[in-house]
């Protein structure tokens, strides 16, 4: 299926040689890549079904260079696609044929570790896991932990508002980021937030987090770090029916228990993960819950007993409780490796990312099963059960005619089910191009236009990551343009009273 993107600007492509020369003047040495062969690694992100070589790749390593690149592109009317580690599953970093791909991979330094204020100031190319590793010696860690944390960058986490297995209790990226340095398309450098837990004025950090590279380029991030809990233990609970596992999730939360993490896998995902990691998962169950409880030891012991009783009341058939840190990590190793594990049993798969209210979990799983039969495609379910973030993995073979199109239609129907049940199109992977044309299922035209007005405030010429998120693009003048200057929003087209 072809993804419709903004038409290429032939005038820009005609100036490619001059553009490359100008970028080399800003980022000397090996900072500019313009040969077709060397640009191949940048032609897609982790949504590899869609590929498009960029016009040129530029890899700055200072904020000043980012500012100069963006200012030059703004003045010349050249589109820019920001890219972190390229682990996005929604096509958020898919290049454009007439755009500069701006890679932040060289921004990989941790600038400051401040234990007194419990923050880390880091560049956006630092991996998620590296932050926790940098503070582990003092008993601290960074809470959001997406399964790709060994590779995904913190700048990309902010762009997509990433979650992870522990987001149920400790929040998404937006709950753990305190400040950002961002560069606007005009080259203006803004500092938003900082080390303080609260800031006055509009919640601009809330706007930047999850903005998918449409508003500015992140060049520094200040994150909150937490002390490791005294005790953490996990239960691995098997069920003969997927719906029973879903009911167990609802009852645990209904009892007022908030686990550190609560994940579910169905039988196909269990078998794939076990064959890959050998975590000791039971293979004779239809669904597996991994439930982690953390805090003071006496509290954890009490909660384990309560959760075990709830699981038994829901018909659990197996229950294993970790008795060591190594065993707890092994429980999680299978879950965190579920995506690559499924990749071993299918030539291709699409990973969906809809979110539903927890109470709708059994109904949603039943609908997904029905859709699997309708489209004659297998599906493995892996998801953050505690907050209702579904990750159905639709298995297909792109080499078989029509299978990719069926997989896309299957995925679109799953997302429609999520919205129907009161959920949303994305929990943490972002809209990108994958869900862009489904935005109308969730938002009215008025809603979408209002969101685009916000983009116009930051990017009045629509040059940053165009073609992503919004199914219909408007010129800012058509919407009543606002703009950002000096970190303040201005609304010149609104009437005065």
Secondary structure, 3 states (H helix, E strand, C coil): CCCCCCCCCHHHHHCHHHHHHHHHHHCCCCCEECCHHHHHHHCCCCCCCCCCCCCEEECCCCHHHHHHHHHHHHHHCCEEEEECCCCCCCCCCCCCCCEEEEECCCCCCEEEEECCCCEEEECCCCEHHHHHHHHHHHCEECCCCCCCCCCCEHHHHHHHCCCCCCHHHHCCHHHCEEEEEEECCCCCEEEEECCCCCCCCCCHHHHHCCCCCCCCEEEEEEEECEECCCEEEEEEEEECCHHHHHHHHHHHHHCCCCCCEEEEEEHHHHHHHHHHHCCCCCCCCCEEEEEEEEECHHHHHHHHHHHHHHHHHCCEEEEEECCCHHHHHHHHHHHHCHHHHHHCCCCEEEECCCECCHHHHHHHHHHHHHHHHHHCCCEEEEEEHHHCECCEEEEECCCCCCHHHHHHHHHHHHHHHHHHCCCECCCCCCCCCCCHHHHHHHCCHHHHHHHHHHHHHHCCCCCECCCCCCCCCCCHHHHCCCEEECCEEECCCCCCC
